């Protein structure tokens, strides 16, 4: 049986980080498919769920990614993966931040990791975090250059489209679908909206690749096609 006081403190910390937004039935269904309740994960691994909650409150383990409508603390199935890779909770921070040459950047990424908001990746690792940042920056720059309309800019040639879609496809493989709740807590469109769905809608594939990959993904009509997502400090849409 979970310590109710600890669970309440986790819920309070979660809302401090994410705001207090409602979870719809569709949000709950998405989260249930993508994540697992903390209690269930710990039971399957032979771990103490209250010990995990204490680590979260001590800033040695990420907060839950979501709180389901029934109050379940929803976490990734590999919640303890980085802790194990680092050799324990006490070593995790140093191990994690060492993946960035810039110490300040490493500390900023550590803060983002602890927030539990790295729901933007199927597998949260320093390598995937760095690659996602690189891809979103490159795709955003490509879209902005294409939208300038300058004669010497990279036009939507077949080669340009192929290069763009290679980056988009790589990002697509790293990211889950997200849910409406994410757009509420992040205050706007997600990186999937702006860097996967929008470029596929704006610059559809041409030639044989179009038949292999199918029609372009959906684009939210409210999204500025070449505007990167608004990212609150520590948030990782």
RAUR-V81016 format. One record per pair of residues at least 4 apart in sequence whose ideal C-beta (glycine too) atoms are under 6 Angstrom apart, sorted by sequence separation. I is the first residue (numbers start at 0). GAP is how many residues later the second one is. If there is no record, write none. Layout:
BEGIN
I&GAP  I&GAP
END
This chain:
BEGIN
13&4  22&4  30&4  35&4  67&4  74&4  79&4  86&4  90&4  91&4  155&4  164&4  177&4  181&4  188&4  190&4  191&4  192&4  193&4  197&4  198&4  204&4  205&4  230&4  1&5  14&5  22&5  35&5  41&5  54&5  55&5  85&5  99&5  112&5  122&5  147&5  155&5  188&5  204&5  54&6  67&6  82&6  85&6  99&6  117&6  153&6  41&7  55&7  120&7  65&8  144&8  181&8  204&8  228&8  63&9  64&9  82&9  85&9  96&9  144&9  38&10  41&10  63&10  96&10  37&11  63&11  177&12  203&12  96&13  95&14  177&14  200&15  199&16  174&17  199&17  200&18  196&20  196&21  197&21  141&22  196&22  201&23  170&24  171&24  170&25  197&25  98&27  192&27  197&27  138&28  167&28  59&29  137&29  34&30  192&30  167&31  134&32  54&34  188&34  193&34  30&35  36&35  37&35  134&35  163&35  193&35  134&36  30&37  37&37  190&38  34&39  189&39  27&40  164&40  188&40  27&41  35&41  187&41  131&42  160&42  187&42  9&43  30&43  186&43  5&44  22&46  127&46  190&46  1&47  2&47  5&47  155&47  189&47  13&49  185&49  61&51  64&51  185&51  61&52  63&52  13&53  62&53  120&53  61&54  64&54  121&54  58&55  119&55  135&55  138&56  135&59  146&79  143&82  142&83  139&88  16&98  119&116  119&117  116&118  117&118  114&119  116&119  111&122  110&123  111&124  33&142  29&149  26&152  26&154  22&158  20&163  20&164  18&166  17&167
END
